[in-house]
Amino acid sequence: MKTDNVVIVGGGTAGWMSATTFIRLFPNKKITLIEAPNIPTVSVGESTLQQFRKWCYLVNIHDNDFMKECDGTYKLNVRFTNFHKKDSGHFDYPFGLTQPLDERLGVNVWHIKNAMIPDTPLTDYADSMYPVMSMVNKNKIYKNEDGLLGNFDFYKQTAFHFDAGKFVNWLKKNICIPEGLNYIQSEVKKVKLNENGVSSLELENGKSIKADLFIDCTGFKSLLLGESLGEEFIPYNNMLPNNKAWATHVEYTDKEKELVGYTNCTAIENGWVWNIPLWSKIGTGYVYSDKFISDEDALEEFKKHLTSNGHDISKCEYKNIPMKVGIHKRLFVKNVCAIGLSAGFVEPLESNGLWSVHEFLVHLIRNIERDNVSQFDRDTFNHACRLIFQNWAEFVAMHFALSERDDTPYWKENLERSYDIDIDSLKSVEQAGFRSAMHSMSHDNRFNDESGIACISTGMNWLPVTETTLKHGEPAFIVNYDKFKQLIFKMNNRKVDWDRSVQSHPTLLEFLKNNIYD
């Protein structure tokens, strides 16, 4: 299959990020984007992960290019509040790399500390292992040119909060249209098929559009892959509990305090609330399950949460968003490839909406760089995307699986949910997601240094090293007790040094004023 003529169907972040990627990486191809003028986009994704930076570098976009026009701020961390237990407080999943004190023990130096000193707070894990937490805790940010903040790399280990709608408009007017995108505003009235997939699109404006490759960015509708080609959709509601969201924006009451460098996710009665600090306002939303609460009652819970946190909601406008959680069995079928919500979606926890867009796009580019795309290329893309989607879905599900909350029927069901993960099978499986966590806990008695599982599991008090494992599996601990005391002493001291190194640097608000907003 040739890919000289590419048509992207649908706008939104998926459509315009796809257009940007193809325009920048394939300047000799004909790229067309068809966008219906009156179809609203979901636009819940205002929070990114650090992998978003890699996509920006790939398409040559820099911070100062877009942040000011897109209400952008910097993100260093994801915070989870009351997920472990009701009113249990928070734990963190910081960006960047841990800084181990012992190569053999890695992050488990901290778990040994916790076993030796049982009243060590769980928040101490992130504070002790990630230099970036010194900035998060003091609401500071700087580029670490002096190297005093350990291995923190500003240009690799920060991400963004921004207004997704404004980002779409920025891509459209600054990259796609000026660099030759054929932009058509019209609704697709009919999709014609043949043995190769989609033969043509009949538009409301009377035009007929043909292409070598069609990119489906039509959201949950999945007009080409789902509706037209009939590709099977695999729901994930057995693993992930939520299927609805209310979204809105609130004004700052104390911007110096509330504009923080992290996305805050707070568990409440029937789901969780996101809090995303943009430059001019705060994006917020309630993700919930309509199995346990009606839309109307969920909105009231959301309003109660906002007012209890001091927000004025008198001018808020609320948008209800149904979510189709799961993924199509194949994402690249014949001459159609789905990107974004039309491919699949894991609920918004851990900011995965835009993540799946740029990660799937990178895999697509890698598999169509040859002149003639084969079925093996399609199969390779489908395998890669399904695998990373499955692993990510399991990672998100662990935020619920490890919770000890049982204060409402919603949380009780999460506590008792059974996961189909081949527990009874002895066949060889890739150690990822649930299996990786179970293996770390049951066999290795250690976490991988750079694993998000370590942050989430530790925050939920699901620990691979305890007093029991030390006595049973680590006889060397008795011999090397003094060594571990020295490591713990070093760990505590370097945390003090990290805190001291950021003290004189600007707050996030000051940094943004000086570097982005003039």
BELPE-V475576 format. One record per pair of residues at least 12 apart in sequence whose ideal C-beta (glycine too) atoms are under 7 Angstrom apart, sorted by the first residue. I is the first residue (numbers start at 1). J is the second residue. Records with the same first field share a line. If there is no record, write none. Layout:
# BELPE-V475576
I: J ; J
This chain:
# BELPE-V475576
1: 212 ; 335 ; 372 ; 373
2: 212 ; 372
3: 29 ; 212 ; 213 ; 368 ; 373
4: 29 ; 30 ; 212
5: 30 ; 211 ; 212
6: 22 ; 29 ; 30 ; 31 ; 211 ; 212 ; 213 ; 215
7: 32 ; 34 ; 209 ; 211 ; 214
8: 32 ; 33 ; 215 ; 217
9: 34 ; 188 ; 214 ; 215 ; 216 ; 217 ; 218 ; 223 ; 224
10: 35 ; 216 ; 217 ; 218 ; 219
11: 33 ; 35 ; 41 ; 168
12: 41 ; 42 ; 43 ; 168 ; 217 ; 219 ; 340
13: 45 ; 164 ; 167 ; 168 ; 354 ; 357
14: 217 ; 339 ; 340 ; 341 ; 357
15: 33 ; 35 ; 217
16: 168 ; 171 ; 172 ; 176
17: 171 ; 357 ; 358 ; 361
18: 215 ; 217 ; 339 ; 361
19: 31 ; 33 ; 176 ; 181
20: 59 ; 171 ; 175 ; 176
21: 59 ; 361 ; 365
23: 175 ; 176 ; 179 ; 180 ; 181
24: 59 ; 60
25: 365
30: 182
31: 181 ; 182
32: 182 ; 184 ; 209
33: 181 ; 183
34: 184 ; 186 ; 188 ; 209
35: 185
36: 186 ; 187
37: 185
42: 219 ; 321 ; 341
43: 164 ; 165
44: 245 ; 247 ; 285 ; 321 ; 348 ; 353
45: 164 ; 353 ; 354
46: 161 ; 162 ; 163 ; 164 ; 276 ; 278 ; 283
47: 75 ; 161 ; 263 ; 276 ; 351
48: 75 ; 159 ; 160 ; 351 ; 354
49: 159 ; 351 ; 355
50: 95 ; 156 ; 157 ; 158 ; 159
51: 355 ; 358 ; 359
52: 159 ; 160 ; 354 ; 358
53: 156 ; 159
55: 358
64: 516
66: 167 ; 170
67: 162 ; 516
68: 516 ; 517
69: 166 ; 170
70: 162 ; 163 ; 166 ; 167 ; 170
71: 162 ; 163 ; 166 ; 278 ; 279 ; 280
72: 160 ; 161 ; 162 ; 279 ; 516
73: 161 ; 259 ; 277 ; 278 ; 279 ; 512
74: 141 ; 158 ; 160 ; 261 ; 508
75: 158 ; 159 ; 160 ; 161 ; 261 ; 262 ; 263
76: 94 ; 95 ; 132 ; 135 ; 136 ; 158 ; 261 ; 262
77: 92 ; 93 ; 94 ; 95 ; 132 ; 136 ; 261 ; 262
78: 93 ; 262 ; 263 ; 265 ; 350
79: 92 ; 262 ; 264 ; 265
80: 265 ; 399 ; 459
81: 264 ; 265 ; 266 ; 267
82: 266 ; 267
83: 267 ; 399 ; 403 ; 460
84: 403 ; 404 ; 459 ; 460 ; 461
85: 404 ; 405
86: 405 ; 407
90: 123
91: 122 ; 123 ; 126 ; 459
92: 123 ; 126 ; 133 ; 136 ; 455
93: 452 ; 455 ; 456
94: 126 ; 130 ; 132 ; 133 ; 136
95: 132 ; 157 ; 158 ; 159
96: 130 ; 132 ; 152 ; 157
97: 151 ; 450
98: 129 ; 130 ; 449 ; 450
99: 129 ; 131 ; 150 ; 151
100: 449
101: 487 ; 490 ; 491
102: 487
106: 446 ; 449
107: 129 ; 447 ; 449 ; 454
108: 446 ; 447 ; 464 ; 465
109: 487 ; 491
110: 125 ; 128 ; 129
111: 463 ; 464 ; 465
112: 465 ; 470 ; 484
113: 488 ; 491
114: 463
115: 465 ; 466 ; 467 ; 470
116: 484
122: 458 ; 459 ; 461
125: 458
126: 455
127: 495
128: 491 ; 495
131: 149 ; 150 ; 151 ; 152 ; 498
132: 152 ; 157
134: 149 ; 498 ; 499 ; 501 ; 502
135: 261 ; 502
136: 261 ; 262
138: 502
139: 260 ; 261 ; 507 ; 508
140: 502 ; 505 ; 506 ; 507
141: 261 ; 508 ; 511
142: 502 ; 505 ; 506
148: 501
149: 498 ; 501 ; 502
150: 498
161: 276 ; 277 ; 278
162: 278
163: 278
186: 203 ; 204 ; 205
187: 203 ; 204
188: 201 ; 203 ; 223
189: 202 ; 203 ; 204
190: 202
191: 223 ; 224 ; 228
193: 228
196: 334 ; 335
197: 229 ; 333 ; 334 ; 335 ; 336
198: 214 ; 224 ; 228 ; 335 ; 336
212: 335
213: 335 ; 337
214: 335 ; 336
215: 337 ; 339
216: 336 ; 337 ; 338 ; 342
217: 339 ; 340 ; 342
218: 342
219: 341 ; 342
220: 324 ; 341
222: 338 ; 342
224: 336
225: 328 ; 333 ; 336 ; 338 ; 342
226: 328 ; 342
229: 333 ; 336
231: 328 ; 329 ; 330 ; 333
232: 328 ; 329
233: 326 ; 328
234: 326 ; 327 ; 329
235: 325 ; 326
236: 325 ; 326 ; 393
237: 325
238: 420
239: 393 ; 397 ; 419
240: 325 ; 346 ; 347 ; 393 ; 396 ; 397
241: 289 ; 400 ; 414
242: 271 ; 287 ; 288 ; 289 ; 323 ; 347
243: 289 ; 290 ; 322 ; 323 ; 325
244: 288 ; 290 ; 295 ; 298 ; 320 ; 321 ; 322 ; 323
245: 285 ; 286 ; 287 ; 321 ; 323 ; 348
246: 285 ; 286 ; 298 ; 299 ; 302 ; 318 ; 320
247: 285 ; 319 ; 321
248: 284 ; 285 ; 316 ; 317 ; 318 ; 319
249: 281 ; 282 ; 283 ; 284
250: 281 ; 282 ; 284 ; 306 ; 311 ; 313 ; 316
251: 281 ; 312
252: 281 ; 282
253: 310
255: 509
256: 507 ; 509
258: 277 ; 282
259: 277 ; 508 ; 509
260: 277 ; 508
261: 508
263: 275 ; 276 ; 351
265: 349
267: 405
268: 301 ; 305
269: 301 ; 408 ; 410
270: 288 ; 289 ; 292 ; 293 ; 298 ; 301 ; 408 ; 410
271: 286 ; 287 ; 288 ; 289
272: 287 ; 349
273: 285 ; 286 ; 302 ; 305
274: 348
279: 512 ; 517
284: 306
286: 298 ; 301 ; 302
287: 347 ; 348
289: 410
292: 409 ; 410
295: 320
299: 318
323: 345 ; 347
324: 345
325: 345 ; 346 ; 347
326: 344
327: 343 ; 344 ; 386 ; 389
328: 343 ; 344
330: 382
331: 343 ; 381 ; 382 ; 385
332: 378 ; 381 ; 382
337: 364
339: 357 ; 360 ; 361
340: 357
343: 360
344: 389
346: 392 ; 393 ; 396
347: 396
349: 396 ; 399
350: 395 ; 396
352: 392 ; 396
356: 389
359: 388
360: 385
363: 381 ; 384 ; 385
364: 381
367: 380 ; 381
390: 433
391: 432 ; 433
394: 433 ; 434
395: 433 ; 452 ; 453
398: 437 ; 453 ; 456
399: 456
400: 414
401: 417 ; 419
402: 456 ; 457 ; 460 ; 462
403: 415 ; 460
419: 434
421: 434 ; 435
436: 453
437: 453 ; 457
440: 453 ; 464
441: 462 ; 464
444: 464
445: 464 ; 465 ; 469 ; 473
446: 464
447: 464
